[in-house]
């Protein structure tokens, strides 16, 4: 999703207001719970997709939630 939007990890992290490490963890599915809905909405806005698409991608990457 990020690559389709033409963004580097660091660019997306900056747009959403999180660290590069957090962004990498979200992308790699290395988290215990999904990001807050407000963060999911920020990701969706930055990626020009729906919040539902972001949530689906996060779930597909390996959240325990």
PDB file of N, CA, C and O in Angstrom, chain B, residues numbered from 101:
ATOM      1  N   UNK B 101       0.825  -1.182   0.000  1.00  0.00           N
ATOM      2  CA  UNK B 101       0.000   0.000   0.000  1.00  0.00           C
ATOM      3  C   UNK B 101       0.880   1.261   0.000  1.00  0.00           C
ATOM      4  O   UNK B 101       0.648   2.199  -0.763  1.00  0.00           O
ATOM      5  N   UNK B 102       1.881   1.254   0.866  1.00  0.00           N
ATOM      6  CA  UNK B 102       2.792   2.403   0.951  1.00  0.00           C
ATOM      7  C   UNK B 102       3.548   2.579  -0.353  1.00  0.00           C
ATOM      8  O   UNK B 102       3.713   3.698  -0.838  1.00  0.00           O
ATOM      9  N   UNK B 103       4.004   1.479  -0.915  1.00  0.00           N
ATOM     10  CA  UNK B 103       4.772   1.552  -2.162  1.00  0.00           C
ATOM     11  C   UNK B 103       3.903   2.054  -3.317  1.00  0.00           C
ATOM     12  O   UNK B 103       4.356   2.832  -4.155  1.00  0.00           O
ATOM     13  N   UNK B 104       2.649   1.597  -3.348  1.00  0.00           N
ATOM     14  CA  UNK B 104       1.730   2.087  -4.382  1.00  0.00           C
ATOM     15  C   UNK B 104       1.502   3.580  -4.262  1.00  0.00           C
ATOM     16  O   UNK B 104       1.269   4.262  -5.260  1.00  0.00           O
ATOM     17  N   UNK B 105       1.570   4.094  -3.032  1.00  0.00           N
ATOM     18  CA  UNK B 105       1.407   5.533  -2.811  1.00  0.00           C
ATOM     19  C   UNK B 105       2.695   6.297  -3.111  1.00  0.00           C
ATOM     20  O   UNK B 105       2.712   7.528  -3.097  1.00  0.00           O
ATOM     21  N   UNK B 106       3.782   5.552  -3.385  1.00  0.00           N
ATOM     22  CA  UNK B 106       5.047   6.198  -3.729  1.00  0.00           C
ATOM     23  C   UNK B 106       5.754   6.828  -2.544  1.00  0.00           C
ATOM     24  O   UNK B 106       6.470   7.817  -2.699  1.00  0.00           O
ATOM     25  N   UNK B 107       5.555   6.256  -1.347  1.00  0.00           N
ATOM     26  CA  UNK B 107       6.149   6.819  -0.133  1.00  0.00           C
ATOM     27  C   UNK B 107       7.206   5.896   0.461  1.00  0.00           C
ATOM     28  O   UNK B 107       7.075   4.672   0.423  1.00  0.00           O
ATOM     29  N   UNK B 108       8.237   6.494   1.001  1.00  0.00           N
ATOM     30  CA  UNK B 108       9.222   5.768   1.793  1.00  0.00           C
ATOM     31  C   UNK B 108       8.643   5.570   3.193  1.00  0.00           C
ATOM     32  O   UNK B 108       7.740   6.298   3.605  1.00  0.00           O
ATOM     33  N   UNK B 109       9.162   4.589   3.918  1.00  0.00           N
ATOM     34  CA  UNK B 109       8.708   4.349   5.285  1.00  0.00           C
ATOM     35  C   UNK B 109       8.819   5.614   6.121  1.00  0.00           C
ATOM     36  O   UNK B 109       7.893   5.958   6.855  1.00  0.00           O
ATOM     37  N   UNK B 110       9.936   6.301   6.013  1.00  0.00           N
ATOM     38  CA  UNK B 110      10.159   7.503   6.815  1.00  0.00           C
ATOM     39  C   UNK B 110       9.175   8.617   6.450  1.00  0.00           C
ATOM     40  O   UNK B 110       8.748   9.372   7.324  1.00  0.00           O
ATOM     41  N   UNK B 111       8.814   8.726   5.179  1.00  0.00           N
ATOM     42  CA  UNK B 111       7.856   9.754   4.755  1.00  0.00           C
ATOM     43  C   UNK B 111       6.474   9.486   5.350  1.00  0.00           C
ATOM     44  O   UNK B 111       5.812  10.394   5.854  1.00  0.00           O
ATOM     45  N   UNK B 112       6.055   8.232   5.283  1.00  0.00           N
ATOM     46  CA  UNK B 112       4.746   7.885   5.824  1.00  0.00           C
ATOM     47  C   UNK B 112       4.729   8.055   7.335  1.00  0.00           C
ATOM     48  O   UNK B 112       3.756   8.560   7.895  1.00  0.00           O
ATOM     49  N   UNK B 113       5.795   7.637   7.995  1.00  0.00           N
ATOM     50  CA  UNK B 113       5.883   7.793   9.446  1.00  0.00           C
ATOM     51  C   UNK B 113       5.745   9.261   9.832  1.00  0.00           C
ATOM     52  O   UNK B 113       5.040   9.595  10.784  1.00  0.00           O
ATOM     53  N   UNK B 114       6.409  10.119   9.103  1.00  0.00           N
ATOM     54  CA  UNK B 114       6.347  11.551   9.396  1.00  0.00           C
ATOM     55  C   UNK B 114       4.936  12.100   9.189  1.00  0.00           C
ATOM     56  O   UNK B 114       4.452  12.891   9.999  1.00  0.00           O
ATOM     57  N   UNK B 115       4.277  11.684   8.109  1.00  0.00           N
ATOM     58  CA  UNK B 115       2.919  12.153   7.839  1.00  0.00           C
ATOM     59  C   UNK B 115       1.945  11.737   8.936  1.00  0.00           C
ATOM     60  O   UNK B 115       1.002  12.462   9.252  1.00  0.00           O
ATOM     61  N   UNK B 116       2.186  10.560   9.512  1.00  0.00           N
ATOM     62  CA  UNK B 116       1.273  10.019  10.521  1.00  0.00           C
ATOM     63  C   UNK B 116       1.694  10.426  11.933  1.00  0.00           C
ATOM     64  O   UNK B 116       0.896  10.349  12.867  1.00  0.00           O
ATOM     65  N   UNK B 117       2.934  10.856  12.087  1.00  0.00           N
ATOM     66  CA  UNK B 117       3.405  11.307  13.389  1.00  0.00           C
ATOM     67  C   UNK B 117       3.891  10.197  14.299  1.00  0.00           C
ATOM     68  O   UNK B 117       3.727  10.258  15.518  1.00  0.00           O
ATOM     69  N   UNK B 118       4.497   9.173  13.692  1.00  0.00           N
ATOM     70  CA  UNK B 118       5.080   8.079  14.476  1.00  0.00           C
ATOM     71  C   UNK B 118       6.533   7.890  14.070  1.00  0.00           C
ATOM     72  O   UNK B 118       6.987   8.451  13.073  1.00  0.00           O
ATOM     73  N   UNK B 119       7.253   7.104  14.844  1.00  0.00           N
ATOM     74  CA  UNK B 119       8.654   6.852  14.522  1.00  0.00           C
ATOM     75  C   UNK B 119       8.769   5.881  13.345  1.00  0.00           C
ATOM     76  O   UNK B 119       7.829   5.155  13.025  1.00  0.00           O
ATOM     77  N   UNK B 120       9.931   5.886  12.718  1.00  0.00           N
ATOM     78  CA  UNK B 120      10.194   4.936  11.637  1.00  0.00           C
ATOM     79  C   UNK B 120      10.065   3.508  12.149  1.00  0.00           C
ATOM     80  O   UNK B 120       9.548   2.633  11.455  1.00  0.00           O
ATOM     81  N   UNK B 121      10.539   3.285  13.362  1.00  0.00           N
ATOM     82  CA  UNK B 121      10.480   1.943  13.961  1.00  0.00           C
ATOM     83  C   UNK B 121       9.035   1.479  14.119  1.00  0.00           C
ATOM     84  O   UNK B 121       8.712   0.332  13.808  1.00  0.00           O
ATOM     85  N   UNK B 122       8.172   2.359  14.597  1.00  0.00           N
ATOM     86  CA  UNK B 122       6.754   2.005  14.733  1.00  0.00           C
ATOM     87  C   UNK B 122       6.152   1.681  13.381  1.00  0.00           C
ATOM     88  O   UNK B 122       5.419   0.702  13.242  1.00  0.00           O
ATOM     89  N   UNK B 123       6.457   2.496  12.385  1.00  0.00           N
ATOM     90  CA  UNK B 123       5.916   2.257  11.050  1.00  0.00           C
ATOM     91  C   UNK B 123       6.388   0.901  10.520  1.00  0.00           C
ATOM     92  O   UNK B 123       5.600   0.145   9.953  1.00  0.00           O
ATOM     93  N   UNK B 124       7.658   0.600  10.702  1.00  0.00           N
ATOM     94  CA  UNK B 124       8.178  -0.700  10.259  1.00  0.00           C
ATOM     95  C   UNK B 124       7.477  -1.843  10.976  1.00  0.00           C
ATOM     96  O   UNK B 124       7.143  -2.853  10.356  1.00  0.00           O
ATOM     97  N   UNK B 125       7.254  -1.696  12.264  1.00  0.00           N
ATOM     98  CA  UNK B 125       6.555  -2.741  13.026  1.00  0.00           C
ATOM     99  C   UNK B 125       5.147  -2.957  12.489  1.00  0.00           C
ATOM    100  O   UNK B 125       4.710  -4.097  12.338  1.00  0.00           O
ATOM    101  N   UNK B 126       4.441  -1.881  12.201  1.00  0.00           N
ATOM    102  CA  UNK B 126       3.094  -2.020  11.639  1.00  0.00           C
ATOM    103  C   UNK B 126       3.151  -2.739  10.300  1.00  0.00           C
ATOM    104  O   UNK B 126       2.334  -3.621  10.033  1.00  0.00           O
ATOM    105  N   UNK B 127       4.107  -2.371   9.459  1.00  0.00           N
ATOM    106  CA  UNK B 127       4.216  -2.996   8.137  1.00  0.00           C
ATOM    107  C   UNK B 127       4.574  -4.468   8.230  1.00  0.00           C
ATOM    108  O   UNK B 127       4.116  -5.279   7.425  1.00  0.00           O
ATOM    109  N   UNK B 128       5.388  -4.808   9.208  1.00  0.00           N
ATOM    110  CA  UNK B 128       5.866  -6.185   9.342  1.00  0.00           C
ATOM    111  C   UNK B 128       4.988  -7.039  10.249  1.00  0.00           C
ATOM    112  O   UNK B 128       5.263  -8.225  10.434  1.00  0.00           O
ATOM    113  N   UNK B 129       3.942  -6.457  10.813  1.00  0.00           N
ATOM    114  CA  UNK B 129       3.034  -7.210  11.673  1.00  0.00           C
ATOM    115  C   UNK B 129       3.586  -7.494  13.051  1.00  0.00           C
ATOM    116  O   UNK B 129       3.150  -8.436  13.713  1.00  0.00           O
ATOM    117  N   UNK B 130       4.540  -6.691  13.495  1.00  0.00           N
ATOM    118  CA  UNK B 130       5.180  -6.898  14.795  1.00  0.00           C
ATOM    119  C   UNK B 130       4.560  -5.978  15.848  1.00  0.00           C
ATOM    120  O   UNK B 130       5.214  -5.056  16.334  1.00  0.00           O
ATOM    121  N   UNK B 131       3.320  -6.227  16.190  1.00  0.00           N
ATOM    122  CA  UNK B 131       2.637  -5.431  17.201  1.00  0.00           C
ATOM    123  C   UNK B 131       1.617  -6.315  17.895  1.00  0.00           C
ATOM    124  O   UNK B 131       1.187  -7.331  17.349  1.00  0.00           O
ATOM    125  N   UNK B 132       1.238  -5.927  19.087  1.00  0.00           N
ATOM    126  CA  UNK B 132       0.304  -6.729  19.878  1.00  0.00           C
ATOM    127  C   UNK B 132      -1.144  -6.344  19.635  1.00  0.00           C
ATOM    128  O   UNK B 132      -2.039  -7.182  19.753  1.00  0.00           O
ATOM    129  N   UNK B 133      -1.379  -5.100  19.301  1.00  0.00           N
ATOM    130  CA  UNK B 133      -2.730  -4.651  18.995  1.00  0.00           C
ATOM    131  C   UNK B 133      -2.671  -3.648  17.860  1.00  0.00           C
ATOM    132  O   UNK B 133      -1.637  -3.035  17.592  1.00  0.00           O
ATOM    133  N   UNK B 134      -3.786  -3.502  17.214  1.00  0.00           N
ATOM    134  CA  UNK B 134      -3.848  -2.570  16.095  1.00  0.00           C
ATOM    135  C   UNK B 134      -3.607  -1.141  16.563  1.00  0.00           C
ATOM    136  O   UNK B 134      -3.904  -0.802  17.708  1.00  0.00           O
ATOM    137  N   UNK B 135      -3.073  -0.307  15.686  1.00  0.00           N
ATOM    138  CA  UNK B 135      -2.970   1.114  16.013  1.00  0.00           C
ATOM    139  C   UNK B 135      -4.369   1.676  16.304  1.00  0.00           C
ATOM    140  O   UNK B 135      -5.369   1.146  15.818  1.00  0.00           O
ATOM    141  N   UNK B 136      -4.430   2.725  17.081  1.00  0.00           N
ATOM    142  CA  UNK B 136      -5.705   3.369  17.387  1.00  0.00           C
ATOM    143  C   UNK B 136      -6.437   3.730  16.095  1.00  0.00           C
ATOM    144  O   UNK B 136      -5.815   3.951  15.056  1.00  0.00           O
ATOM    145  N   UNK B 137      -7.747   3.785  16.177  1.00  0.00           N
ATOM    146  CA  UNK B 137      -8.535   4.120  14.987  1.00  0.00           C
ATOM    147  C   UNK B 137      -8.136   5.469  14.404  1.00  0.00           C
ATOM    148  O   UNK B 137      -8.181   5.664  13.189  1.00  0.00           O
ATOM    149  N   UNK B 138      -7.744   6.399  15.272  1.00  0.00           N
ATOM    150  CA  UNK B 138      -7.321   7.707  14.763  1.00  0.00           C
ATOM    151  C   UNK B 138      -6.048   7.575  13.931  1.00  0.00           C
ATOM    152  O   UNK B 138      -5.900   8.260  12.919  1.00  0.00           O
ATOM    153  N   UNK B 139      -5.130   6.704  14.345  1.00  0.00           N
ATOM    154  CA  UNK B 139      -3.909   6.470  13.562  1.00  0.00           C
ATOM    155  C   UNK B 139      -4.234   5.755  12.258  1.00  0.00           C
ATOM    156  O   UNK B 139      -3.644   6.049  11.218  1.00  0.00           O
ATOM    157  N   UNK B 140      -5.168   4.823  12.318  1.00  0.00           N
ATOM    158  CA  UNK B 140      -5.580   4.141  11.092  1.00  0.00           C
ATOM    159  C   UNK B 140      -6.173   5.134  10.104  1.00  0.00           C
ATOM    160  O   UNK B 140      -5.937   5.038   8.899  1.00  0.00           O
ATOM    161  N   UNK B 141      -6.939   6.085  10.615  1.00  0.00           N
ATOM    162  CA  UNK B 141      -7.520   7.122   9.749  1.00  0.00           C
ATOM    163  C   UNK B 141      -6.430   8.005   9.149  1.00  0.00           C
ATOM    164  O   UNK B 141      -6.512   8.385   7.981  1.00  0.00           O
ATOM    165  N   UNK B 142      -5.412   8.331   9.940  1.00  0.00           N
ATOM    166  CA  UNK B 142      -4.290   9.134   9.431  1.00  0.00           C
ATOM    167  C   UNK B 142      -3.524   8.365   8.356  1.00  0.00           C
ATOM    168  O   UNK B 142      -3.129   8.938   7.341  1.00  0.00           O
ATOM    169  N   UNK B 143      -3.318   7.073   8.579  1.00  0.00           N
ATOM    170  CA  UNK B 143      -2.658   6.238   7.576  1.00  0.00           C
ATOM    171  C   UNK B 143      -3.471   6.226   6.286  1.00  0.00           C
ATOM    172  O   UNK B 143      -2.926   6.384   5.193  1.00  0.00           O
ATOM    173  N   UNK B 144      -4.771   6.039   6.428  1.00  0.00           N
ATOM    174  CA  UNK B 144      -5.644   6.004   5.251  1.00  0.00           C
ATOM    175  C   UNK B 144      -5.563   7.308   4.470  1.00  0.00           C
ATOM    176  O   UNK B 144      -5.480   7.299   3.242  1.00  0.00           O
ATOM    177  N   UNK B 145      -5.587   8.411   5.174  1.00  0.00           N
ATOM    178  CA  UNK B 145      -5.517   9.714   4.508  1.00  0.00           C
ATOM    179  C   UNK B 145      -4.180   9.873   3.781  1.00  0.00           C
ATOM    180  O   UNK B 145      -4.145  10.335   2.640  1.00  0.00           O
ATOM    181  N   UNK B 146      -3.096   9.496   4.428  1.00  0.00           N
ATOM    182  CA  UNK B 146      -1.771   9.631   3.814  1.00  0.00           C
ATOM    183  C   UNK B 146      -1.608   8.711   2.604  1.00  0.00           C
ATOM    184  O   UNK B 146      -0.906   9.043   1.649  1.00  0.00           O
ATOM    185  N   UNK B 147      -2.265   7.551   2.659  1.00  0.00           N
ATOM    186  CA  UNK B 147      -2.135   6.564   1.585  1.00  0.00           C
ATOM    187  C   UNK B 147      -3.227   6.693   0.519  1.00  0.00           C
ATOM    188  O   UNK B 147      -3.208   5.995  -0.495  1.00  0.00           O
ATOM    189  N   UNK B 148      -4.182   7.603   0.768  1.00  0.00           N
ATOM    190  CA  UNK B 148      -5.299   7.816  -0.160  1.00  0.00           C
ATOM    191  C   UNK B 148      -6.128   6.553  -0.360  1.00  0.00           C
ATOM    192  O   UNK B 148      -6.506   6.204  -1.478  1.00  0.00           O
ATOM    193  N   UNK B 149      -6.401   5.873   0.759  1.00  0.00           N
ATOM    194  CA  UNK B 149      -7.245   4.678   0.761  1.00  0.00           C
ATOM    195  C   UNK B 149      -8.258   4.816   1.895  1.00  0.00           C
ATOM    196  O   UNK B 149      -8.207   5.773   2.668  1.00  0.00           O
ATOM    197  N   UNK B 150      -9.159   3.876   1.989  1.00  0.00           N
ATOM    198  CA  UNK B 150     -10.160   3.922   3.056  1.00  0.00           C
ATOM    199  C   UNK B 150      -9.572   3.386   4.362  1.00  0.00           C
ATOM    200  O   UNK B 150      -8.645   2.576   4.341  1.00  0.00           O
ATOM    201  N   UNK B 151     -10.108   3.836   5.494  1.00  0.00           N
ATOM    202  CA  UNK B 151      -9.671   3.277   6.778  1.00  0.00           C
ATOM    203  C   UNK B 151      -9.883   1.758   6.840  1.00  0.00           C
ATOM    204  O   UNK B 151      -9.096   1.043   7.460  1.00  0.00           O
ATOM    205  N   UNK B 152     -10.942   1.276   6.198  1.00  0.00           N
ATOM    206  CA  UNK B 152     -11.195  -0.170   6.173  1.00  0.00           C
ATOM    207  C   UNK B 152     -10.060  -0.908   5.462  1.00  0.00           C
ATOM    208  O   UNK B 152      -9.679  -2.003   5.875  1.00  0.00           O
ATOM    209  N   UNK B 153      -9.526  -0.321   4.409  1.00  0.00           N
ATOM    210  CA  UNK B 153      -8.403  -0.941   3.685  1.00  0.00           C
ATOM    211  C   UNK B 153      -7.162  -1.010   4.560  1.00  0.00           C
ATOM    212  O   UNK B 153      -6.434  -2.002   4.540  1.00  0.00           O
ATOM    213  N   UNK B 154      -6.925   0.040   5.324  1.00  0.00           N
ATOM    214  CA  UNK B 154      -5.775   0.049   6.240  1.00  0.00           C
ATOM    215  C   UNK B 154      -5.943  -1.046   7.285  1.00  0.00           C
ATOM    216  O   UNK B 154      -5.012  -1.807   7.548  1.00  0.00           O
ATOM    217  N   UNK B 155      -7.130  -1.123   7.879  1.00  0.00           N
ATOM    218  CA  UNK B 155      -7.392  -2.134   8.906  1.00  0.00           C
ATOM    219  C   UNK B 155      -7.205  -3.549   8.340  1.00  0.00           C
ATOM    220  O   UNK B 155      -6.589  -4.398   8.984  1.00  0.00           O
ATOM    221  N   UNK B 156      -7.730  -3.798   7.149  1.00  0.00           N
ATOM    222  CA  UNK B 156      -7.585  -5.108   6.513  1.00  0.00           C
ATOM    223  C   UNK B 156      -6.118  -5.450   6.296  1.00  0.00           C
ATOM    224  O   UNK B 156      -5.698  -6.582   6.538  1.00  0.00           O
ATOM    225  N   UNK B 157      -5.339  -4.476   5.840  1.00  0.00           N
ATOM    226  CA  UNK B 157      -3.908  -4.709   5.607  1.00  0.00           C
ATOM    227  C   UNK B 157      -3.182  -5.007   6.918  1.00  0.00           C
ATOM    228  O   UNK B 157      -2.338  -5.902   6.975  1.00  0.00           O
ATOM    229  N   UNK B 158      -3.513  -4.258   7.967  1.00  0.00           N
ATOM    230  CA  UNK B 158      -2.891  -4.499   9.252  1.00  0.00           C
ATOM    231  C   UNK B 158      -3.225  -5.885   9.786  1.00  0.00           C
ATOM    232  O   UNK B 158      -2.355  -6.587  10.301  1.00  0.00           O
ATOM    233  N   UNK B 159      -4.478  -6.271   9.661  1.00  0.00           N
ATOM    234  CA  UNK B 159      -4.899  -7.607  10.117  1.00  0.00           C
ATOM    235  C   UNK B 159      -4.207  -8.700   9.306  1.00  0.00           C
ATOM    236  O   UNK B 159      -3.823  -9.731   9.858  1.00  0.00           O
ATOM    237  N   UNK B 160      -4.046  -8.484   8.016  1.00  0.00           N
ATOM    238  CA  UNK B 160      -3.389  -9.467   7.159  1.00  0.00           C
ATOM    239  C   UNK B 160      -1.912  -9.603   7.500  1.00  0.00           C
ATOM    240  O   UNK B 160      -1.312 -10.652   7.266  1.00  0.00           O
ATOM    241  N   UNK B 161      -1.320  -8.539   8.057  1.00  0.00           N
ATOM    242  CA  UNK B 161       0.111  -8.563   8.396  1.00  0.00           C
ATOM    243  C   UNK B 161       0.408  -9.240   9.720  1.00  0.00           C
ATOM    244  O   UNK B 161       1.575  -9.481  10.028  1.00  0.00           O
ATOM    245  N   UNK B 162      -0.612  -9.558  10.518  1.00  0.00           N
ATOM    246  CA  UNK B 162      -0.323 -10.366  11.684  1.00  0.00           C
ATOM    247  C   UNK B 162      -0.659  -9.851  13.046  1.00  0.00           C
ATOM    248  O   UNK B 162      -0.019 -10.269  14.011  1.00  0.00           O
ATOM    249  N   UNK B 163      -1.611  -8.978  13.196  1.00  0.00           N
ATOM    250  CA  UNK B 163      -1.994  -8.534  14.542  1.00  0.00           C
ATOM    251  C   UNK B 163      -2.616  -9.676  15.314  1.00  0.00           C
ATOM    252  O   UNK B 163      -3.230 -10.572  14.734  1.00  0.00           O
ATOM    253  N   UNK B 164      -2.455  -9.641  16.612  1.00  0.00           N
ATOM    254  CA  UNK B 164      -3.088 -10.640  17.480  1.00  0.00           C
ATOM    255  C   UNK B 164      -4.509 -10.267  17.822  1.00  0.00           C
ATOM    256  O   UNK B 164      -5.188 -11.022  18.518  1.00  0.00           O
ATOM    257  N   UNK B 165      -4.970  -9.158  17.367  1.00  0.00           N
ATOM    258  CA  UNK B 165      -6.307  -8.684  17.711  1.00  0.00           C
ATOM    259  C   UNK B 165      -7.306  -9.121  16.680  1.00  0.00           C
ATOM    260  O   UNK B 165      -8.492  -8.814  16.800  1.00  0.00           O
TER     261      UNK B 165
END
